[in-house]
Amino acid sequence: MFDQDVISLSHGDGTRRPHPSILCAGVLSLLNHNHSPDDYHVMTENKMLVDWVVNDFLDDQLPFELANNIFFANGSTSIFDSIFTLLSQQNKKALVPSSFYHNLIKWSEMYRIPLICDYTLPSNDYKITSEQLEKQIKDNDIDVLFLFNPTQTGAIYTTHELSQIAETCIRHNLMVFVDSVFAGTEFTFDTRTPQLGQFYADHPNNIVTIKSASKVLNLANQRVGWACGGEKVIQNLKDISSSKNPSMNNVSLEMVRHGLEYCSTYIAENNRECAYRASMIENLISDVNGALGEELVVVGHKPLAGHGILLDFERLTAKKGVDVGGAQFCEHLLRDQKLSLSPADSLGFRGCKARVAFSSVGLKQTYIHKEAELLYVIGALTRGTSAGLDSLFHLPSSEEYFSQGRDLLRGALTNNLTNGIKSFITKGGR
C-alpha cells in the first residue's frame, strides 16, 4: 500500500494476528466433507454459525421477526453492494450523517443513488439527532437513512437517541440500513452497542442491521459479513447477493464461527488495547500541543469503540490563515514526514480533520506465535477439533503482542506529527 518508509496511521487491517485456534478451525474445515471446497454451497448453511448470529441479534434486543431472518455475504461490502443494487431499482434518495465508511461515496456514484451528508456536530460526538433528521427529510425528500453505529470514529448511539430516530424514520416511512461492523469492539467490557432495530417489531421490512467478522476478529481478508431484517427485504438482498456471489467459503465461515464461540478472551484483550491506545493518543496530542506551545490539535470526540479516533486541525489552519481541508493537510504530512493519516473529508467531515487508525499499528509485530500455531494445528488434527487447545499450549502475553505497536504510534505522533505541523506553519499551507 505504501513505501516501506511510510508510517501508516490511515488503514486498518486488524488489531493483531488471529488466534491460533481460529486458524486451526480453517484447516479442519478443509477436511469437512459436508462443505467440500470443490462444490457450490449456495443451498447449504453453516448451522452453528447461523444459530450464533441469530442469538447475537436477539441479545441486541432485536425482535425475533428481524433476528431470525439473516443472510451471509462475502464481507459487509458485498452486503452494501447488494443494498445499492436494490436501491438503484427503486429511485431512492439517501442520507448519511458524518463519520461513515468512505466507500459509501463510491457506491452512491456507481449506482447513481443521490447521497446527502448531514454534517453533524461535535457537541453530540457527530451523531445525528432526530431533529436534524426531520429537517433533512423536509428539505431534501429523503427516502433512505444509512446509520453507522458505532461510527467510524467510535461514537455509540444511546438507546434514547435511537428511539427518537426510530420514531422519526417510522413516521416518514424511511428505509434504514445500520452498519454495525464495529459492534463487539466496545471499550467497556461486557457492554453492547444499542441497536435501532429493537424498535422495529411492527416495521421489520424497513430496517437492515449489518455486522461482520472483519473488526472484532481481525478476519477482514476472510470476507464474512451478515445482516438481519424483515423477511421481504432480506430475501431481496439474498437474491441479489447470490446472483453476484453464488457461494461462500466454509473455511472462512468456520474460522468466524470458532472465533465468535471460543475466543472471547482474545477479543476482550484486543478491545482493551484499543481503549488504551485511544487514551494514549489523547495524552500524546496534549504533548504535541505542549511542544508547539499552543493548542493547535484537538481530539474531535472521545471514542467508545472501534479502531480510529478523529483529530481536528481547525485551529492550526486558522493560525496559518488558510482554507485547507483534511486531504490537503494529510498530503502535506505524507510528503513532509512520510506520515499517513486518513483525511476525514471522505468520512463526511468538513474542515481540516483526519482519522487516526490506531488498531493495526504494529500489526506485523504481533506475528510472534508461529511455533505455537503449528502446535495448535497438529493438536487440532490429532483431536479432530479446534476447541479446547488453549490449555495445552502457551501463548505470549498481550503486552508482548502490543508493545511495539504502541512505540510506533507514540513516535509517529510525538515526532512526525509535531514536526509536520511545525513545517506546515512555516511553509506547508498554500
KAQUI-V336778 format. One record per pair of residues at least 24 apart in sequence whose ideal C-beta (glycine too) atoms are under 8 Angstrom apart, sorted by the first residue. I is the first residue (numbers start at 1). J is the second residue. D is the distance in Angstrom with one decimal. If there is no record, write none. Layout:
i = [I | I]
j = [J | J]
d = [D | D]
This chain:
i = [2 | 3 | 5 | 6 | 6 | 6 | 6 | 7 | 7 | 7 | 7 | 7 | 7 | 8 | 8 | 8 | 9 | 9 | 9 | 9 | 9 | 9 | 9 | 9 | 9 | 9 | 10 | 10 | 10 | 10 | 10 | 10 | 11 | 11 | 11 | 11 | 12 | 12 | 12 | 12 | 12 | 12 | 13 | 13 | 13 | 13 | 14 | 14 | 14 | 14 | 14 | 14 | 14 | 14 | 15 | 15 | 15 | 15 | 15 | 15 | 15 | 15 | 15 | 16 | 16 | 16 | 16 | 16 | 16 | 17 | 17 | 17 | 17 | 17 | 17 | 17 | 18 | 18 | 18 | 18 | 18 | 19 | 19 | 19 | 20 | 20 | 20 | 20 | 20 | 20 | 20 | 20 | 21 | 21 | 21 | 21 | 21 | 21 | 21 | 21 | 21 | 22 | 22 | 22 | 22 | 22 | 22 | 22 | 23 | 23 | 23 | 23 | 24 | 24 | 24 | 24 | 24 | 24 | 24 | 25 | 25 | 25 | 25 | 25 | 25 | 25 | 26 | 26 | 26 | 26 | 27 | 27 | 27 | 28 | 28 | 28 | 28 | 28 | 28 | 29 | 29 | 29 | 29 | 29 | 30 | 32 | 32 | 35 | 35 | 35 | 37 | 37 | 37 | 40 | 40 | 41 | 41 | 41 | 42 | 42 | 42 | 45 | 46 | 46 | 46 | 46 | 48 | 48 | 49 | 49 | 49 | 49 | 49 | 52 | 52 | 52 | 53 | 53 | 53 | 54 | 56 | 56 | 57 | 57 | 57 | 59 | 60 | 60 | 60 | 60 | 60 | 60 | 60 | 60 | 61 | 61 | 61 | 62 | 62 | 62 | 62 | 62 | 62 | 63 | 63 | 63 | 63 | 63 | 65 | 65 | 65 | 65 | 66 | 66 | 66 | 66 | 66 | 66 | 66 | 66 | 66 | 67 | 68 | 69 | 69 | 69 | 69 | 69 | 69 | 70 | 70 | 70 | 70 | 71 | 71 | 71 | 71 | 71 | 71 | 72 | 72 | 72 | 72 | 72 | 73 | 73 | 73 | 73 | 73 | 73 | 74 | 74 | 74 | 74 | 74 | 75 | 75 | 75 | 75 | 75 | 75 | 76 | 76 | 76 | 76 | 76 | 76 | 76 | 77 | 77 | 78 | 78 | 78 | 78 | 78 | 79 | 79 | 79 | 79 | 79 | 79 | 80 | 80 | 80 | 80 | 80 | 81 | 81 | 82 | 82 | 82 | 82 | 83 | 83 | 83 | 84 | 84 | 84 | 84 | 85 | 85 | 86 | 86 | 86 | 87 | 87 | 87 | 88 | 88 | 90 | 92 | 92 | 92 | 93 | 93 | 93 | 93 | 93 | 94 | 94 | 94 | 94 | 94 | 95 | 95 | 95 | 95 | 95 | 95 | 95 | 95 | 96 | 96 | 96 | 96 | 96 | 97 | 97 | 97 | 97 | 97 | 97 | 97 | 98 | 98 | 98 | 98 | 98 | 99 | 99 | 99 | 99 | 99 | 99 | 99 | 99 | 99 | 99 | 100 | 100 | 100 | 100 | 100 | 100 | 100 | 101 | 101 | 101 | 101 | 102 | 102 | 104 | 105 | 113 | 116 | 116 | 117 | 119 | 119 | 119 | 122 | 122 | 122 | 125 | 125 | 125 | 125 | 126 | 126 | 126 | 126 | 126 | 126 | 126 | 127 | 127 | 127 | 127 | 128 | 129 | 129 | 129 | 130 | 130 | 130 | 130 | 130 | 133 | 133 | 133 | 134 | 137 | 137 | 137 | 142 | 142 | 143 | 143 | 144 | 144 | 144 | 144 | 145 | 145 | 145 | 145 | 145 | 146 | 146 | 146 | 147 | 147 | 147 | 147 | 147 | 148 | 148 | 148 | 149 | 149 | 149 | 149 | 149 | 149 | 149 | 149 | 150 | 150 | 150 | 150 | 150 | 150 | 150 | 150 | 150 | 151 | 151 | 152 | 152 | 152 | 152 | 152 | 153 | 153 | 153 | 153 | 153 | 153 | 153 | 153 | 153 | 154 | 154 | 154 | 154 | 154 | 154 | 154 | 154 | 154 | 154 | 155 | 155 | 155 | 156 | 156 | 156 | 156 | 156 | 157 | 157 | 157 | 158 | 159 | 159 | 162 | 162 | 162 | 162 | 162 | 163 | 165 | 166 | 166 | 166 | 167 | 169 | 170 | 170 | 170 | 170 | 173 | 174 | 175 | 175 | 175 | 176 | 176 | 176 | 177 | 177 | 177 | 178 | 178 | 178 | 178 | 179 | 180 | 180 | 180 | 181 | 181 | 181 | 181 | 181 | 181 | 182 | 182 | 182 | 182 | 182 | 183 | 183 | 183 | 184 | 184 | 184 | 184 | 185 | 185 | 185 | 185 | 185 | 185 | 185 | 185 | 186 | 186 | 186 | 187 | 187 | 187 | 187 | 187 | 187 | 187 | 187 | 188 | 188 | 189 | 189 | 189 | 193 | 197 | 197 | 203 | 204 | 204 | 204 | 204 | 205 | 205 | 205 | 205 | 205 | 206 | 206 | 208 | 208 | 208 | 213 | 213 | 213 | 213 | 215 | 215 | 216 | 217 | 217 | 217 | 217 | 217 | 217 | 218 | 219 | 219 | 219 | 219 | 222 | 222 | 222 | 222 | 222 | 223 | 223 | 224 | 224 | 224 | 224 | 258 | 258 | 261 | 262 | 262 | 269 | 270 | 272 | 273 | 273 | 273 | 274 | 274 | 274 | 274 | 276 | 277 | 277 | 277 | 277 | 277 | 277 | 278 | 278 | 278 | 278 | 280 | 280 | 280 | 281 | 281 | 281 | 281 | 281 | 282 | 284 | 284 | 284 | 284 | 285 | 285 | 287 | 287 | 288 | 288 | 288 | 288 | 288 | 291 | 291 | 292 | 292 | 292 | 294 | 296 | 297 | 297 | 300 | 300 | 307 | 307 | 307 | 307 | 308 | 308 | 308 | 308 | 308 | 308 | 309 | 309 | 309 | 310 | 310 | 310 | 310 | 310 | 310 | 311 | 311 | 311 | 311 | 311 | 312 | 312 | 312 | 313 | 313 | 313 | 313 | 314 | 314 | 314 | 316 | 316 | 316 | 316 | 317 | 317 | 317 | 319 | 320 | 320 | 320 | 322 | 322 | 324 | 324 | 325 | 325 | 326 | 326 | 326 | 326 | 328 | 329 | 329 | 330 | 332 | 332 | 332 | 332 | 332 | 333 | 333 | 333 | 336 | 336 | 336 | 336 | 336 | 337 | 337 | 337 | 337 | 337 | 338 | 339 | 339 | 339 | 339 | 356 | 358 | 361 | 361 | 361 | 361 | 362 | 362 | 362 | 362 | 362 | 362 | 362 | 363 | 365 | 365 | 365 | 366 | 366 | 366 | 368 | 368 | 368 | 369 | 369]
j = [340 | 338 | 338 | 334 | 338 | 339 | 340 | 338 | 339 | 340 | 408 | 412 | 416 | 340 | 357 | 361 | 339 | 340 | 341 | 342 | 356 | 357 | 358 | 361 | 409 | 412 | 330 | 340 | 341 | 342 | 355 | 357 | 340 | 342 | 357 | 360 | 215 | 307 | 308 | 357 | 359 | 360 | 218 | 220 | 360 | 363 | 214 | 215 | 218 | 219 | 220 | 359 | 360 | 363 | 218 | 270 | 273 | 274 | 307 | 359 | 360 | 363 | 366 | 218 | 270 | 363 | 366 | 401 | 402 | 218 | 363 | 366 | 367 | 368 | 369 | 401 | 217 | 218 | 219 | 255 | 259 | 259 | 263 | 266 | 369 | 372 | 373 | 376 | 377 | 389 | 393 | 395 | 258 | 262 | 263 | 376 | 380 | 386 | 387 | 389 | 390 | 217 | 219 | 255 | 258 | 259 | 263 | 386 | 255 | 373 | 376 | 377 | 258 | 376 | 377 | 379 | 380 | 386 | 389 | 254 | 255 | 257 | 258 | 259 | 380 | 386 | 251 | 252 | 254 | 255 | 377 | 380 | 381 | 254 | 380 | 381 | 384 | 385 | 386 | 250 | 251 | 253 | 254 | 255 | 251 | 250 | 254 | 250 | 253 | 254 | 249 | 250 | 251 | 246 | 247 | 247 | 248 | 250 | 242 | 246 | 247 | 72 | 250 | 253 | 254 | 257 | 257 | 261 | 253 | 254 | 256 | 257 | 260 | 257 | 260 | 261 | 211 | 226 | 228 | 228 | 211 | 260 | 197 | 209 | 228 | 192 | 183 | 192 | 193 | 194 | 195 | 197 | 198 | 209 | 194 | 195 | 198 | 195 | 197 | 198 | 200 | 209 | 228 | 197 | 198 | 200 | 201 | 204 | 201 | 204 | 230 | 231 | 197 | 200 | 201 | 204 | 207 | 209 | 228 | 229 | 230 | 228 | 228 | 204 | 228 | 229 | 230 | 231 | 234 | 226 | 227 | 228 | 234 | 226 | 227 | 234 | 237 | 238 | 241 | 224 | 225 | 226 | 248 | 253 | 225 | 226 | 227 | 241 | 245 | 248 | 223 | 224 | 225 | 245 | 248 | 212 | 214 | 220 | 223 | 224 | 225 | 179 | 181 | 210 | 211 | 212 | 214 | 225 | 103 | 225 | 223 | 225 | 241 | 244 | 245 | 210 | 225 | 226 | 227 | 237 | 241 | 104 | 107 | 177 | 179 | 210 | 107 | 244 | 237 | 240 | 241 | 244 | 177 | 208 | 237 | 108 | 110 | 111 | 113 | 111 | 240 | 236 | 237 | 240 | 111 | 113 | 144 | 112 | 113 | 143 | 143 | 144 | 175 | 140 | 141 | 142 | 143 | 144 | 142 | 143 | 144 | 145 | 146 | 133 | 136 | 137 | 140 | 142 | 144 | 145 | 146 | 145 | 146 | 147 | 148 | 348 | 126 | 127 | 128 | 132 | 147 | 148 | 348 | 126 | 151 | 347 | 348 | 349 | 126 | 148 | 151 | 152 | 153 | 155 | 310 | 347 | 348 | 349 | 146 | 148 | 151 | 152 | 179 | 347 | 348 | 148 | 152 | 179 | 347 | 346 | 347 | 146 | 346 | 144 | 140 | 142 | 348 | 348 | 349 | 350 | 300 | 301 | 312 | 151 | 155 | 301 | 302 | 151 | 153 | 155 | 300 | 301 | 310 | 349 | 151 | 155 | 157 | 161 | 165 | 161 | 164 | 165 | 161 | 164 | 165 | 167 | 168 | 165 | 168 | 169 | 168 | 168 | 172 | 174 | 172 | 174 | 174 | 175 | 174 | 175 | 176 | 177 | 169 | 174 | 175 | 176 | 177 | 176 | 177 | 179 | 176 | 177 | 178 | 179 | 196 | 178 | 179 | 180 | 178 | 179 | 180 | 183 | 193 | 194 | 195 | 196 | 180 | 182 | 183 | 185 | 186 | 193 | 304 | 305 | 306 | 182 | 306 | 182 | 306 | 308 | 347 | 355 | 300 | 301 | 303 | 306 | 308 | 309 | 310 | 347 | 355 | 182 | 278 | 301 | 302 | 303 | 304 | 305 | 306 | 308 | 309 | 301 | 303 | 304 | 186 | 193 | 194 | 304 | 305 | 193 | 194 | 196 | 194 | 194 | 198 | 194 | 195 | 196 | 198 | 199 | 199 | 196 | 196 | 199 | 200 | 199 | 206 | 199 | 200 | 203 | 206 | 206 | 206 | 206 | 207 | 233 | 206 | 207 | 208 | 207 | 208 | 210 | 207 | 208 | 209 | 210 | 210 | 209 | 210 | 211 | 210 | 211 | 212 | 214 | 215 | 225 | 215 | 216 | 305 | 306 | 307 | 211 | 216 | 305 | 211 | 215 | 216 | 267 | 215 | 216 | 270 | 271 | 274 | 305 | 306 | 307 | 271 | 304 | 305 | 271 | 272 | 274 | 275 | 278 | 303 | 304 | 305 | 275 | 304 | 268 | 271 | 272 | 305 | 228 | 229 | 230 | 229 | 230 | 231 | 233 | 229 | 230 | 231 | 232 | 233 | 230 | 233 | 233 | 234 | 237 | 255 | 256 | 259 | 260 | 306 | 307 | 267 | 255 | 256 | 259 | 260 | 263 | 267 | 270 | 252 | 255 | 256 | 259 | 249 | 251 | 252 | 255 | 256 | 249 | 252 | 248 | 252 | 253 | 256 | 386 | 387 | 387 | 386 | 387 | 398 | 359 | 398 | 359 | 398 | 402 | 306 | 307 | 358 | 359 | 406 | 358 | 359 | 361 | 405 | 406 | 409 | 302 | 303 | 309 | 358 | 406 | 409 | 410 | 309 | 356 | 358 | 409 | 413 | 309 | 409 | 410 | 413 | 414 | 311 | 413 | 413 | 414 | 413 | 414 | 417 | 418 | 421 | 414 | 418 | 418 | 421 | 422 | 319 | 421 | 417 | 421 | 349 | 353 | 357 | 358 | 359 | 360 | 342 | 355 | 356 | 357 | 358 | 359 | 355 | 356 | 358 | 344 | 349 | 353 | 354 | 355 | 356 | 341 | 353 | 354 | 355 | 356 | 351 | 352 | 353 | 352 | 353 | 354 | 421 | 351 | 352 | 353 | 352 | 421 | 424 | 425 | 351 | 352 | 429 | 425 | 424 | 425 | 429 | 429 | 430 | 352 | 429 | 351 | 352 | 351 | 352 | 353 | 354 | 352 | 354 | 424 | 354 | 420 | 423 | 424 | 428 | 429 | 416 | 417 | 420 | 419 | 420 | 423 | 424 | 428 | 416 | 417 | 419 | 420 | 423 | 416 | 412 | 416 | 417 | 420 | 413 | 409 | 405 | 408 | 409 | 412 | 402 | 404 | 405 | 406 | 407 | 408 | 409 | 405 | 401 | 404 | 405 | 401 | 402 | 405 | 396 | 400 | 401 | 395 | 396]
d = [6.2 | 7.6 | 5.3 | 7.1 | 4.8 | 7.5 | 5.6 | 6.3 | 5.2 | 6.8 | 7.0 | 4.8 | 6.2 | 4.6 | 7.9 | 7.8 | 7.0 | 6.3 | 5.4 | 7.5 | 4.8 | 5.8 | 6.8 | 6.4 | 7.3 | 6.0 | 7.7 | 4.3 | 5.5 | 4.0 | 7.6 | 5.8 | 7.9 | 7.5 | 5.9 | 6.9 | 7.8 | 4.9 | 6.9 | 4.4 | 5.7 | 5.1 | 7.6 | 6.4 | 4.4 | 5.3 | 7.8 | 7.7 | 3.1 | 7.6 | 6.2 | 6.9 | 5.7 | 6.2 | 5.5 | 4.2 | 6.5 | 6.6 | 7.3 | 4.7 | 6.7 | 7.4 | 7.8 | 6.5 | 6.5 | 6.6 | 3.6 | 5.1 | 7.2 | 7.5 | 7.7 | 4.8 | 5.0 | 7.7 | 7.0 | 7.8 | 6.7 | 5.5 | 6.2 | 7.4 | 7.2 | 6.8 | 5.0 | 4.5 | 6.3 | 5.7 | 4.6 | 3.9 | 7.7 | 7.5 | 7.5 | 7.3 | 6.3 | 6.4 | 6.9 | 6.0 | 7.5 | 5.0 | 7.3 | 5.4 | 6.9 | 6.9 | 7.4 | 5.1 | 5.6 | 4.6 | 6.4 | 7.7 | 7.3 | 6.0 | 7.1 | 7.0 | 7.7 | 5.1 | 5.4 | 7.7 | 3.8 | 3.9 | 6.9 | 4.7 | 5.1 | 7.1 | 3.6 | 7.6 | 7.8 | 4.1 | 4.7 | 7.4 | 6.2 | 4.4 | 5.5 | 6.7 | 7.3 | 7.1 | 5.7 | 7.3 | 7.4 | 7.3 | 5.7 | 5.3 | 4.8 | 7.6 | 3.8 | 7.5 | 6.4 | 6.9 | 7.5 | 3.5 | 7.8 | 7.8 | 7.4 | 7.7 | 7.2 | 5.8 | 4.5 | 5.3 | 6.8 | 6.6 | 5.6 | 4.9 | 5.3 | 7.8 | 6.3 | 4.4 | 7.0 | 6.2 | 5.6 | 7.6 | 5.6 | 7.9 | 6.4 | 4.0 | 7.6 | 6.6 | 5.5 | 6.3 | 7.8 | 5.3 | 7.7 | 7.8 | 7.7 | 7.8 | 7.7 | 7.0 | 5.1 | 6.9 | 7.9 | 6.4 | 7.8 | 7.8 | 4.4 | 7.2 | 6.9 | 7.8 | 7.9 | 6.8 | 4.2 | 6.0 | 4.5 | 5.7 | 8.0 | 6.9 | 6.8 | 7.5 | 7.3 | 6.9 | 4.0 | 7.0 | 6.6 | 4.7 | 6.8 | 7.7 | 5.3 | 6.4 | 7.9 | 5.2 | 7.1 | 7.3 | 5.3 | 5.7 | 6.6 | 5.6 | 7.7 | 7.6 | 5.8 | 6.1 | 6.4 | 5.2 | 4.5 | 5.7 | 6.7 | 4.6 | 7.0 | 6.8 | 6.1 | 5.6 | 6.2 | 4.6 | 6.6 | 6.7 | 7.1 | 4.9 | 5.9 | 7.3 | 5.3 | 7.4 | 7.6 | 4.8 | 6.7 | 7.6 | 4.3 | 7.4 | 7.4 | 5.1 | 6.5 | 6.2 | 6.8 | 7.7 | 4.0 | 6.6 | 4.7 | 6.9 | 5.2 | 5.4 | 7.5 | 4.2 | 7.0 | 3.7 | 6.6 | 7.4 | 7.4 | 6.5 | 6.3 | 7.3 | 6.2 | 5.4 | 5.2 | 7.9 | 5.3 | 7.1 | 7.1 | 7.5 | 6.0 | 8.0 | 7.9 | 7.6 | 6.9 | 7.1 | 4.8 | 4.3 | 4.5 | 7.3 | 5.7 | 7.2 | 6.7 | 7.5 | 7.3 | 4.2 | 6.0 | 6.7 | 5.0 | 5.7 | 6.4 | 6.1 | 6.8 | 5.2 | 6.4 | 6.5 | 6.2 | 8.0 | 4.3 | 5.0 | 7.2 | 6.8 | 6.2 | 5.8 | 5.3 | 7.0 | 7.1 | 7.1 | 4.0 | 7.2 | 6.1 | 7.5 | 5.3 | 8.0 | 7.1 | 4.5 | 6.9 | 5.3 | 7.2 | 7.5 | 4.2 | 7.8 | 7.7 | 6.5 | 7.0 | 6.9 | 3.7 | 7.6 | 7.3 | 7.7 | 6.9 | 4.6 | 7.9 | 6.9 | 4.0 | 5.4 | 5.0 | 6.2 | 3.7 | 4.8 | 4.8 | 6.6 | 7.5 | 5.7 | 6.2 | 7.3 | 6.5 | 5.1 | 7.5 | 6.2 | 7.7 | 6.1 | 5.2 | 6.7 | 6.1 | 6.4 | 7.8 | 4.1 | 5.9 | 6.5 | 6.5 | 8.0 | 5.5 | 7.1 | 4.6 | 6.9 | 7.4 | 5.3 | 6.1 | 6.0 | 7.7 | 7.8 | 3.9 | 4.1 | 7.6 | 6.7 | 6.8 | 6.2 | 7.2 | 6.4 | 7.7 | 7.5 | 7.0 | 5.4 | 5.8 | 6.6 | 7.2 | 7.2 | 7.4 | 7.9 | 7.8 | 3.9 | 5.3 | 6.9 | 4.6 | 6.2 | 5.1 | 7.3 | 5.6 | 7.5 | 5.2 | 7.4 | 7.8 | 6.6 | 6.6 | 6.5 | 6.5 | 4.8 | 7.4 | 7.1 | 6.1 | 5.2 | 7.4 | 4.8 | 7.4 | 7.9 | 5.3 | 6.9 | 6.2 | 7.3 | 4.9 | 7.2 | 6.4 | 7.8 | 4.7 | 8.0 | 6.0 | 7.4 | 5.7 | 7.9 | 6.1 | 7.9 | 7.5 | 7.0 | 7.3 | 4.2 | 6.8 | 7.3 | 7.6 | 5.8 | 7.0 | 4.2 | 5.2 | 8.0 | 7.6 | 8.0 | 7.1 | 6.2 | 5.4 | 6.9 | 6.4 | 6.8 | 6.2 | 7.2 | 5.8 | 6.4 | 4.2 | 7.4 | 6.2 | 7.6 | 7.1 | 7.8 | 7.8 | 2.4 | 5.7 | 5.3 | 4.0 | 6.6 | 6.6 | 6.2 | 7.0 | 6.7 | 7.2 | 5.4 | 7.4 | 4.8 | 5.8 | 7.8 | 6.4 | 7.5 | 6.4 | 4.4 | 7.8 | 5.7 | 7.3 | 4.8 | 7.5 | 6.8 | 5.9 | 6.5 | 5.7 | 3.7 | 6.8 | 7.7 | 7.3 | 7.6 | 7.6 | 5.6 | 7.0 | 7.2 | 7.1 | 5.7 | 7.7 | 8.0 | 6.4 | 4.7 | 7.5 | 7.7 | 5.0 | 6.9 | 6.8 | 7.0 | 4.7 | 6.5 | 5.2 | 5.9 | 6.2 | 5.3 | 6.6 | 5.9 | 4.6 | 6.2 | 5.6 | 7.4 | 5.4 | 8.0 | 5.4 | 4.4 | 7.4 | 5.8 | 7.5 | 7.8 | 7.8 | 7.2 | 3.6 | 6.7 | 5.5 | 5.8 | 7.7 | 5.7 | 6.5 | 4.9 | 5.4 | 6.8 | 6.6 | 6.6 | 4.5 | 6.2 | 7.8 | 6.6 | 3.6 | 7.1 | 7.4 | 5.7 | 6.0 | 7.9 | 7.2 | 6.3 | 7.5 | 7.7 | 6.7 | 7.4 | 7.7 | 7.8 | 6.5 | 3.2 | 7.2 | 8.0 | 6.9 | 3.3 | 7.4 | 4.7 | 4.7 | 7.3 | 7.9 | 6.0 | 7.3 | 7.1 | 7.9 | 4.4 | 6.9 | 7.6 | 7.4 | 6.4 | 5.9 | 7.9 | 6.5 | 4.3 | 7.1 | 7.2 | 7.2 | 7.3 | 7.4 | 6.2 | 6.3 | 6.9 | 7.8 | 7.9 | 3.9 | 5.8 | 6.7 | 7.9 | 6.4 | 7.5 | 5.1 | 6.3 | 4.8 | 5.3 | 7.3 | 8.0 | 7.8 | 5.7 | 4.4 | 7.9 | 7.7 | 7.9 | 6.8 | 5.0 | 7.3 | 6.1 | 7.1 | 5.4 | 7.9 | 4.5 | 7.2 | 7.8 | 8.0 | 7.0 | 6.4 | 7.7 | 5.1 | 5.5 | 6.9 | 6.9 | 7.1 | 7.3 | 5.5 | 6.3 | 6.3 | 7.3 | 6.8 | 8.0 | 7.9 | 6.4 | 4.5 | 6.0 | 7.0 | 7.2 | 8.0 | 5.8 | 6.2 | 6.6 | 6.0 | 5.0 | 7.3 | 7.5 | 5.0 | 6.8 | 6.2 | 7.1 | 7.9 | 6.4 | 7.8 | 7.2 | 7.9 | 6.4 | 6.0 | 6.7 | 3.5 | 7.2 | 7.5 | 4.7 | 6.3 | 4.8 | 6.7 | 7.6 | 7.1 | 5.2 | 6.4 | 6.3 | 7.3 | 6.1 | 7.6 | 5.7 | 8.0 | 7.4 | 6.6 | 5.2 | 7.5 | 6.1 | 7.4 | 7.5 | 5.2 | 4.2 | 6.6 | 7.0 | 8.0 | 5.1 | 5.7 | 7.6 | 6.8 | 6.3 | 7.0 | 7.5 | 7.6 | 4.7 | 6.9 | 7.0 | 6.9 | 6.1 | 4.4 | 4.1 | 6.8 | 5.4 | 5.4 | 6.9 | 6.0 | 7.4 | 5.6 | 4.9 | 5.1 | 7.8 | 6.8 | 7.1 | 5.6 | 6.7 | 7.8 | 5.5 | 4.5 | 7.6 | 7.4 | 7.1 | 4.4 | 7.7 | 5.3 | 5.1 | 7.5 | 6.6 | 4.2 | 7.4 | 5.9 | 4.2 | 7.8 | 7.3 | 6.0 | 4.1 | 6.4 | 6.0 | 8.0 | 6.0 | 4.7 | 5.2 | 4.7 | 7.5 | 7.0 | 4.8 | 2.3 | 7.2 | 7.7 | 5.1 | 7.4 | 7.2 | 7.9 | 4.0 | 6.1 | 4.5 | 7.2 | 7.3 | 5.7 | 6.6 | 6.7 | 5.5 | 6.3]
